[in-house]
Amino acid sequence: MSDEFEVETTDSGASMSTPVQTSTMKKGSHILIKGRPCKVDNISTSKPGKHGSAKCHLVAIDIFTGKKMEEISPAHATVHSPIVKRIEYNLVDIEDGFLSLICESGDMKEDVRLPENDIGTKIKDMHDTGSPCIVTIIAAMGEEAVISSGINAENGVVSTQSTGG
C-alpha cells in the first residue's frame, strides 16, 4: 500500500473579489458589473422613496475593454469589488508578438501579448532602439493587460505613456 497520493485543487474565483456595500463606492474604485472588472466613473444616489430604499446608479468603465457599463443597486446591498493589481516589469525581449518580461524578484513572464495600440508601438520602438523599458501590467479576474510603458533609468521610470486603466 502506497502512502503517496495526489490532490488536485482548483480556484473557485472567490478570492478574486471582495464584497463591498454599494453606498461606500466612490469614483475611482473598482466594481464587478456583469462579471467584468470596471472602474467607477460616476455614482449618484437617489433618496429613499415611499416604497423602497435609496438606490445607487453606478457608471463604470471596463478596465480591459474601455466599454461603458451601468449598474443600479440598492444602497444597502452588497456588490463585489475585484482585486486589481498593478505590476511593473522590465522588458527583456519581444518574440512572436509576446513580451518577455522580468519582475524585481527575477521571475520571468512570457504570456503577455504586445498591445496593438500606441503603447505597443512605443514598447516596440524602445526595444528596437535598445532603450531599457519598464512595462506596467494591470491584472484582475484572471485577465491581464499592458496599461503603460516607460524608459527605465537607475532612479526609476523617466517617462511613461498610459491608457489610464
KADATA-V315551 format. One record per backbone hydrogen bond with DSSP energy under -0.5 kcal/mol. CO is the residue of the C=O (numbers start at 1). NH is the residue of the N-H. E is the energy in kcal/mol with one decimal. If there is no record, write none. Layout:
CO;NH;E / CO;NH;E
This chain:
6;8;-0.5 / 10;12;-0.6 / 13;16;-1.6 / 14;17;-1.0 / 16;83;-2.8 / 18;81;-3.3 / 20;79;-3.3 / 21;24;-1.7 / 22;25;-1.7 / 26;29;-2.1 / 29;40;-3.3 / 31;33;-0.6 / 31;38;-2.6 / 33;36;-1.8 / 36;33;-2.3 / 37;63;-2.2 / 38;31;-2.3 / 38;40;-0.5 / 39;61;-2.4 / 40;28;-2.5 / 42;59;-3.0 / 44;57;-3.4 / 49;52;-0.8 / 52;49;-0.5 / 54;75;-2.9 / 55;46;-2.9 / 56;58;-0.7 / 56;73;-2.3 / 57;44;-2.0 / 58;60;-0.5 / 58;71;-2.2 / 59;41;-3.1 / 59;42;-2.2 / 60;69;-3.5 / 61;39;-2.7 / 62;66;-1.9 / 67;62;-2.9 / 69;60;-3.1 / 71;58;-3.3 / 73;56;-3.5 / 74;77;-1.5 / 75;23;-2.0 / 77;22;-2.7 / 79;20;-3.2 / 80;32;-2.8 / 80;82;-0.5 / 81;18;-2.7 / 82;84;-0.8 / 85;139;-2.7 / 87;137;-2.9 / 89;135;-2.9 / 90;102;-2.1 / 93;100;-3.3 / 95;98;-1.8 / 97;114;-3.2 / 98;95;-2.8 / 99;101;-0.7 / 99;112;-0.7 / 100;92;-3.4 / 100;93;-1.4 / 101;109;-2.7 / 102;90;-3.0 / 103;106;-1.8 / 107;103;-2.1 / 109;101;-3.1 / 111;113;-0.6 / 112;99;-3.2 / 115;117;-0.5 / 117;121;-2.1 / 118;122;-2.4 / 119;123;-2.6 / 120;124;-2.4 / 121;125;-2.6 / 122;126;-2.6 / 123;127;-2.4 / 124;128;-2.8 / 125;129;-1.8 / 126;130;-0.5 / 126;131;-2.0 / 127;130;-0.8 / 132;152;-2.4 / 133;91;-2.7 / 134;150;-2.2 / 135;89;-2.7 / 135;137;-0.5 / 136;147;-2.7 / 136;148;-1.3 / 137;87;-2.6 / 138;145;-1.9 / 139;85;-2.6 / 140;143;-2.4 / 143;140;-2.0 / 145;138;-2.7 / 147;163;-2.3 / 148;136;-2.7 / 149;161;-2.0 / 150;134;-3.0 / 151;153;-0.7 / 151;158;-2.3 / 153;156;-1.7 / 156;153;-2.3 / 159;151;-1.1 / 161;149;-1.6
